[in-house]
C-alpha cells in the first residue's frame, strides 16, 4: 500500500491527465522544475489556445514564440482554461 507521501511523489511525476473523452492536459516540457502544459484533443491533434479556440498542433520547427504563448500554460492555468472552455462549449 502506498502512503500519502508516496502517492504525491507519483502524482508529481504524472505528465498527462484525461479530462474528457480524448481531451487531455499534457506536459510538453519541464524546465527548472516547472512544467509547460497543453490542453490537447488527441483525436483531432488540436490544442486549445488562450482564446478558447482549437488550433492545429504544428511540428516543433514551425512553432514560434506566439504559438507557444497561445498554447502553453502552467498546470493550474491549463485546468482553469479547460473549465472555462467547458462553460462556453
C-alpha positions, 0 to 999 in steps of 0.5 A: 500500500502506498502512503500519502507521501508516496502517492504525491511523489507519483502524482508529481511525476504524472505528465498527462491527465484525461479530462474528457473523452480524448481531451487531455492536459499534457506536459510538453516540457519541464524546465527548472522544475516547472512544467509547460502544459497543453490542453490537447484533443488527441483525436483531432491533434488540436490544442486549445489556445488562450482564446478558447479556440482549437488550433492545429498542433504544428511540428516543433520547427514551425512553432514560434514564440506566439504559438507557444504563448497561445498554447502553453500554460502552467498546470493550474492555468491549463485546468482553469482554461479547460473549465472555462472552455467547458462553460462556453462549449 
